[in-house]
């Protein structure tokens, strides 16, 4: 299925970010960061510590449609503001433990920073990660859309201070990913890709990007949770020049399998790197949760797993577009005692119909993962490839049933 099919959504919201405040007439903004307030003094140096590991637990169903901020509800962040830099007191770098090797946080940061760039446009900024020595860069779709508004050309700023013009290779709004190419460059340091399927709750991570326009910023945290499903967006995209992204489409995006982290992520980090203790790219930072009127980091950020990003970017590079798996159902959250996704409609001739799924069936599991609501189905189906076989568990007339569905490519 896809996010454009009819479905019901809850209140509250997660929001994408990655652009500085637009000029008048630019894309809509929900909140701003107050300017001119003095920054607090730097915290005391943290002592070196070892990092433990927690068990992996798949938690889905945190999908909330974006709404207006207020009343202590989860709000949205789509704008940012610049604040003056402050002096940072040097402190011993904590040690990352990775297999039998030891790398300090400083070691990991130094390894990864050359592979992370700032993406600047006429009305917005974000981050990106270098995929190839000749200028292919992975970022978020909403960063490309934001940077391209107003008809301006994107500029990429590298860690060594060089800049280059950039053009769009391809965008995929469904997964909020995009690939651009910096023109006339060579010898770039491409990121080392990790395996996001190997992540465990408690693993140490660094987020690297350009929060608030401060390029090359590094923050440290852990993997707080795995397999989150979140729905971000909710507004209508502004009309943007051809080649920059979507035009006039609903910007709601459901992301499945997202990595939750407490590493500080702020507006401008979008499209930047989330890396493990070996300096391998394991996620692309994409969204944060906010509480009430707060528009900054509160320790709840999300990244698209690199295994998903790798699959999408390879298709964008080869053909400029992405083929997504298609189930063929419209669903809504269950309202009874059993959590799941209630099928409201089955598309004629779809994989779901061929497998025997019907209107009124309650989907409770896809593969080995529990389904907590409609957004979970959207996010999980997008994580599969066309042609892949998936086991679906569902309730019908109070009895549990299983069926194997061969997913099709969405036409």
C-alpha positions as CSV (number, residue, x, y, z in Angstrom):
1,X,0.0,0.0,0.0
2,X,1.0,3.6,-0.1
3,X,0.6,6.7,2.0
4,X,-1.9,8.3,-0.6
5,X,-4.5,5.6,0.0
6,X,-7.3,6.6,2.4
7,X,-6.5,6.0,6.0
8,X,-7.1,7.5,9.4
9,X,-4.4,9.1,11.4
10,X,-4.0,10.1,15.0
11,X,-3.2,13.4,16.7
12,X,0.1,14.9,17.5
13,X,3.1,14.5,15.2
14,X,6.7,13.9,14.2
15,X,8.1,16.5,11.9
16,X,10.8,16.6,9.3
17,X,13.3,19.4,9.3
18,X,16.5,20.5,7.7
19,X,16.0,24.0,6.4
20,X,16.7,27.5,7.8
21,X,13.8,29.9,8.1
22,X,12.4,30.7,4.6
23,X,12.1,34.2,3.2
24,X,8.6,35.6,3.0
25,X,6.6,33.6,0.5
26,X,8.7,30.4,1.1
27,X,7.5,27.2,2.5
28,X,5.3,27.3,5.7
29,X,7.0,27.3,9.1
30,X,5.5,26.1,12.3
31,X,7.8,27.4,15.0
32,X,11.0,29.3,15.4
33,X,13.9,29.5,17.8
34,X,14.1,32.7,19.7
35,X,17.1,34.8,18.7
36,X,19.3,36.8,20.9
37,X,19.2,34.8,24.1
38,X,22.5,34.2,25.8
39,X,23.8,30.7,25.5
40,X,24.4,28.7,28.8
41,X,28.0,28.0,29.8
42,X,29.5,24.9,28.5
43,X,29.0,21.8,30.6
44,X,31.9,20.3,32.6
45,X,34.0,17.7,30.8
46,X,32.5,14.2,30.8
47,X,34.7,11.4,32.1
48,X,35.5,8.5,29.8
49,X,33.1,5.7,30.1
50,X,32.3,2.3,28.6
51,X,29.1,1.7,26.7
52,X,26.9,-1.3,27.4
53,X,24.5,-3.0,25.1
54,X,20.7,-3.6,25.5
55,X,18.5,-6.2,23.9
56,X,16.8,-5.3,20.6
57,X,13.1,-4.8,20.8
58,X,10.9,-3.9,17.8
59,X,8.5,-1.2,18.7
60,X,6.1,0.1,16.1
61,X,3.0,2.2,16.0
62,X,4.4,5.6,17.0
63,X,3.0,7.1,13.8
64,X,1.2,10.4,14.4
65,X,0.2,12.9,11.8
66,X,1.7,16.3,12.2
67,X,-0.6,18.9,13.8
68,X,-0.3,22.4,15.2
69,X,1.9,22.9,18.2
70,X,0.4,23.5,21.6
71,X,-1.0,22.1,24.8
72,X,1.9,19.9,25.6
73,X,1.2,17.7,22.6
74,X,4.0,16.6,20.3
75,X,4.6,19.4,17.9
76,X,6.5,20.1,14.6
77,X,9.7,21.7,13.7
78,X,10.3,23.1,10.2
79,X,12.3,26.2,10.8
80,X,15.6,27.2,12.5
81,X,17.6,30.2,13.4
82,X,21.3,31.0,13.7
83,X,22.9,31.5,17.1
84,X,26.5,32.7,17.7
85,X,29.2,30.0,18.2
86,X,30.7,29.7,21.7
87,X,34.1,28.5,22.8
88,X,34.2,24.8,23.5
89,X,36.4,23.6,26.3
90,X,38.6,20.7,25.3
91,X,38.1,17.5,27.3
92,X,39.3,13.9,27.1
93,X,37.4,12.0,24.5
94,X,35.3,9.0,25.7
95,X,36.3,5.7,24.3
96,X,34.1,3.7,21.9
97,X,34.3,0.0,22.1
98,X,34.0,-1.8,18.8
99,X,35.0,-5.4,18.7
100,X,38.6,-5.6,19.8
101,X,39.5,-2.1,18.6
102,X,39.3,1.1,20.6
103,X,38.4,4.3,18.9
104,X,37.7,7.6,20.8
105,X,34.9,9.8,19.9
106,X,37.4,12.2,18.4
107,X,38.8,9.3,16.2
108,X,35.3,8.5,14.8
109,X,34.5,12.1,14.2
110,X,37.7,12.7,12.4
111,X,37.1,9.7,10.2
112,X,33.5,10.6,9.2
113,X,33.5,14.4,9.0
114,X,35.2,14.6,5.5
115,X,32.2,12.5,4.2
116,X,29.5,14.9,5.5
117,X,28.5,18.1,3.7
118,X,26.3,21.1,4.1
119,X,23.7,21.6,1.4
120,X,22.7,25.2,0.9
121,X,20.0,26.7,-1.2
122,X,18.3,30.1,-1.7
123,X,15.9,29.6,1.1
124,X,17.1,26.6,3.1
125,X,19.9,24.4,4.3
126,X,20.5,20.8,5.3
127,X,23.2,18.1,5.3
128,X,24.3,15.2,3.1
129,X,26.6,12.2,3.0
130,X,29.2,11.5,0.3
131,X,28.5,8.2,-1.6
132,X,31.2,8.5,-4.3
133,X,34.5,10.1,-5.0
134,X,33.0,12.0,-8.0
135,X,30.3,13.8,-6.1
136,X,27.2,11.6,-5.5
137,X,25.6,12.7,-2.2
138,X,22.8,11.1,-0.2
139,X,20.4,13.4,1.7
140,X,16.7,13.8,2.5
141,X,14.0,14.6,0.0
142,X,12.7,17.4,2.1
143,X,16.2,19.0,2.3
144,X,16.3,19.0,-1.5
145,X,12.8,20.5,-1.7
146,X,13.6,23.1,0.9
147,X,16.9,24.1,-0.7
148,X,15.4,24.4,-4.1
149,X,12.5,26.7,-3.3
150,X,12.7,30.0,-5.0
151,X,14.4,28.6,-8.1
152,X,17.9,28.9,-6.7
153,X,20.6,26.3,-7.4
154,X,22.0,24.1,-4.6
155,X,25.5,24.6,-3.3
156,X,27.4,21.9,-1.5
157,X,30.0,22.9,1.1
158,X,32.6,20.3,2.0
159,X,34.5,19.8,5.2
160,X,37.7,21.3,3.7
161,X,35.9,24.5,2.9
162,X,35.4,23.9,-0.9
163,X,32.1,24.5,-2.5
164,X,30.4,23.1,-5.6
165,X,27.1,23.5,-7.4
166,X,24.8,20.5,-7.2
167,X,22.0,19.1,-9.3
168,X,19.3,16.5,-8.5
169,X,19.9,12.9,-9.5
170,X,16.6,11.6,-8.1
171,X,14.2,12.0,-5.2
172,X,11.9,9.5,-3.4
173,X,9.3,11.3,-1.3
174,X,7.9,8.0,-0.1
175,X,11.1,7.3,2.0
176,X,12.2,11.0,2.3
177,X,15.5,10.2,0.5
178,X,17.2,11.9,-2.4
179,X,20.5,11.8,-4.3
180,X,22.3,14.9,-5.7
181,X,25.5,15.3,-7.6
182,X,28.2,17.9,-6.8
183,X,29.5,19.1,-10.1
184,X,33.2,19.2,-11.1
185,X,34.6,17.5,-8.1
186,X,36.8,14.4,-7.6
187,X,38.7,12.6,-4.9
188,X,36.0,13.0,-2.2
189,X,36.0,10.8,0.9
190,X,33.0,8.5,0.6
191,X,31.3,7.2,3.7
192,X,31.8,3.7,4.9
193,X,28.4,2.0,5.0
194,X,27.5,-0.2,7.9
195,X,24.6,-2.7,8.5
196,X,21.6,-1.2,10.3
197,X,20.2,-4.7,10.8
198,X,23.0,-5.4,13.3
199,X,22.2,-2.4,15.5
200,X,21.2,-3.0,19.2
201,X,19.5,-0.8,21.7
202,X,22.3,0.9,23.7
203,X,24.8,1.0,20.8
204,X,26.8,4.2,20.8
205,X,26.3,6.6,17.9
206,X,27.4,10.0,16.6
207,X,25.2,12.4,14.6
208,X,27.2,14.6,12.2
209,X,25.7,17.4,10.2
210,X,25.0,21.1,10.0
211,X,22.5,22.0,12.8
212,X,21.5,25.7,12.7
213,X,24.0,26.2,9.9
214,X,27.0,25.1,12.0
215,X,28.6,22.7,9.5
216,X,30.6,19.7,10.7
217,X,28.9,19.6,14.1
218,X,29.2,16.3,16.1
219,X,26.9,15.1,18.8
220,X,27.1,11.8,20.8
221,X,24.4,9.4,22.1
222,X,23.0,5.9,21.9
223,X,20.5,4.0,19.9
224,X,17.4,4.6,22.1
225,X,15.0,2.2,20.2
226,X,14.7,0.4,16.9
227,X,11.9,-0.3,14.3
228,X,10.0,2.9,15.1
229,X,7.2,3.8,12.7
230,X,6.5,7.5,12.4
231,X,4.4,9.7,10.1
232,X,6.0,13.1,9.4
233,X,4.7,16.1,7.5
234,X,1.1,16.8,6.8
235,X,1.2,20.1,5.0
236,X,0.9,20.6,1.2
237,X,4.2,21.1,-0.5
238,X,4.8,24.5,-2.0
239,X,5.1,24.7,-5.8
240,X,8.8,24.2,-6.5
241,X,10.8,24.3,-9.7
242,X,10.9,21.1,-11.8
243,X,13.6,18.6,-10.7
244,X,13.7,19.9,-7.1
245,X,11.1,17.5,-5.7
246,X,7.3,17.0,-5.4
247,X,4.9,19.6,-6.6
248,X,1.5,20.0,-5.1
249,X,1.4,16.6,-3.5
250,X,0.5,15.6,0.1
251,X,3.8,15.7,1.9
252,X,2.9,13.2,4.6
253,X,5.5,10.5,4.7
254,X,5.4,7.3,6.7
255,X,8.8,5.9,7.6
256,X,9.1,2.3,8.9
257,X,12.0,0.7,10.8
258,X,13.3,4.1,11.9
259,X,16.2,4.3,14.4
260,X,15.5,6.4,17.5
261,X,18.5,8.1,19.1
262,X,19.2,10.6,21.9
263,X,22.2,12.1,20.1
264,X,21.3,15.8,19.8
265,X,19.7,16.5,16.4
266,X,18.4,19.9,15.4
267,X,17.1,21.7,12.3
268,X,19.9,21.5,9.7
269,X,21.0,17.9,10.7
270,X,18.5,16.5,8.2
271,X,20.3,14.4,5.6
272,X,23.3,14.1,7.8
273,X,25.1,11.0,9.1
274,X,24.3,8.8,12.0
275,X,27.4,6.5,12.5
276,X,28.3,3.7,14.8
277,X,31.5,3.3,16.9
278,X,33.5,2.1,13.9
279,X,32.6,5.2,11.9
280,X,30.3,3.4,9.6
281,X,27.1,5.1,8.3
282,X,24.1,3.3,9.8
283,X,21.4,6.0,9.3
284,X,20.3,9.2,7.7
285,X,19.0,11.7,10.2
286,X,15.5,12.9,9.2
287,X,13.2,14.0,12.1
288,X,12.8,14.9,15.7
289,X,10.0,15.0,18.2
290,X,9.2,18.2,20.0
291,X,7.2,18.9,23.1
292,X,4.7,21.8,23.2
293,X,6.4,25.1,22.2
294,X,9.9,23.7,22.3
295,X,11.5,23.7,18.8
296,X,14.9,22.3,19.7
297,X,16.3,18.9,20.6
298,X,14.7,17.1,23.4
299,X,16.6,13.8,23.0
300,X,14.2,12.1,20.6
301,X,15.5,12.0,17.1
302,X,15.0,9.6,14.2
303,X,17.1,8.3,11.3
304,X,16.3,6.3,8.2
305,X,18.2,3.0,8.4
306,X,21.2,2.8,6.0
307,X,20.0,-0.6,4.6
308,X,16.8,1.2,3.4
309,X,18.8,4.2,2.2
310,X,21.2,2.0,0.3
311,X,18.4,0.2,-1.5
312,X,16.7,3.5,-2.5
313,X,19.9,5.4,-3.4
314,X,21.0,2.6,-5.8
315,X,17.8,2.8,-7.7
316,X,17.9,6.6,-7.8
317,X,21.4,6.5,-9.2
318,X,20.7,3.9,-11.8
319,X,17.3,5.1,-13.0
320,X,16.3,8.3,-11.2
321,X,13.3,6.6,-9.6
322,X,12.4,4.0,-7.1
323,X,10.1,0.9,-7.4
324,X,8.2,0.3,-4.1
325,X,6.5,-2.8,-2.9
326,X,2.7,-2.8,-3.2
327,X,0.3,-4.8,-1.0
328,X,-3.0,-3.3,-2.1
329,X,-5.0,-2.5,1.0
330,X,-6.3,0.6,2.7
331,X,-6.2,0.3,6.5
332,X,-7.1,2.1,9.7
333,X,-6.0,1.6,13.3
334,X,-7.9,-1.1,15.2
335,X,-10.3,0.2,17.9
336,X,-11.0,-3.1,19.7
337,X,-9.0,-5.0,22.4
338,X,-6.7,-6.6,19.8
339,X,-4.1,-4.1,18.4
340,X,-3.6,-4.1,14.7
341,X,-4.6,-2.6,11.3
342,X,-8.2,-3.0,10.1
343,X,-8.5,-3.5,6.4
344,X,-11.1,-1.1,5.0
345,X,-10.6,-1.8,1.3
346,X,-8.7,-4.4,-0.8
347,X,-7.6,-3.3,-4.3
348,X,-8.9,-5.5,-7.1
349,X,-6.2,-7.7,-8.6
350,X,-3.7,-6.7,-5.9
351,X,-1.3,-9.1,-4.0
352,X,-3.6,-8.8,-1.0
353,X,-6.7,-9.9,-3.0
354,X,-4.8,-12.8,-4.6
355,X,-3.7,-14.0,-1.2
356,X,-7.3,-14.0,0.1
357,X,-7.3,-11.0,2.4
358,X,-10.7,-9.3,2.8
359,X,-12.3,-6.1,4.0
360,X,-12.7,-6.4,7.8
361,X,-9.6,-8.6,8.4
362,X,-7.4,-7.4,11.2
363,X,-3.7,-7.5,10.4
364,X,-1.7,-8.2,13.5
365,X,1.8,-9.2,12.3
366,X,3.8,-8.8,9.1
367,X,6.7,-11.3,9.1
368,X,7.9,-11.5,12.7
369,X,7.0,-7.9,13.6
370,X,3.8,-6.9,15.5
371,X,1.4,-4.4,13.8
372,X,0.1,-1.7,16.1
373,X,-1.8,0.3,13.6
374,X,-2.2,1.4,10.0
375,X,1.0,3.4,9.8
376,X,2.9,0.3,10.8
377,X,1.6,-1.6,7.8
378,X,2.6,1.3,5.5
379,X,6.1,1.6,7.0
380,X,6.8,-2.2,7.0
381,X,5.6,-2.8,3.5
382,X,7.9,-0.1,2.2
383,X,10.8,-1.9,3.7
384,X,10.3,-4.9,1.4
385,X,11.2,-5.3,-2.3
386,X,8.7,-6.0,-5.2
387,X,8.5,-9.7,-5.7
388,X,9.4,-10.5,-2.1
389,X,7.2,-13.0,-0.2
390,X,5.9,-11.9,3.2
391,X,3.9,-13.8,5.8
392,X,0.9,-11.9,7.1
393,X,-1.0,-12.8,10.3
394,X,-4.6,-11.6,10.6
395,X,-7.7,-12.1,12.6
396,X,-11.0,-13.0,10.9
397,X,-14.2,-13.9,12.9
398,X,-12.1,-14.1,16.0
399,X,-9.7,-16.6,14.7
400,X,-6.0,-16.1,13.8
401,X,-4.9,-16.9,10.3
402,X,-1.7,-16.8,8.3
403,X,-1.1,-16.2,4.6
404,X,1.9,-15.6,2.4
405,X,1.7,-12.7,0.1
406,X,4.0,-12.0,-2.9
407,X,4.3,-8.3,-3.1
408,X,4.0,-6.5,-6.4
409,X,5.7,-3.3,-7.7
410,X,3.5,-0.3,-7.3
411,X,2.4,1.0,-10.7
